[in-house]
Amino acid sequence: MSQYDLEEHHIRLLTLACEAWERAQEARITLKKLGMVYIDRFKAPKARPEVAIERDASILFARLVRELDLDFETPNDMRPPALRSNRS
């Protein structure tokens, strides 16, 4: 925070980003211990709730970091790079 001149709303966004990152990491640790699926009472495999928690928290983190826009230089072209074809 010492390298940037952050206003109050930036600090709130940064705090939310840190919380989202921590939530994603906690879910990832649980998934590593327990696996991605469990067997429900009908003996059917189901995705653990932590799968969605990790996914949603990771997406939120990425969006919040993008919203903060802390990069020093902005690229001239904001479009994502073109996909390259494997065809010869």
Secondary structure, DSSP 8 states (H G I E B T S, - for coil): -TTS---HHHHHHHHHHHHHHHHHHHHHHHHHHH-SEEE-TTS-EEE-HHHHHHHHHHHHHHHHHHHH---SS--S--S---------
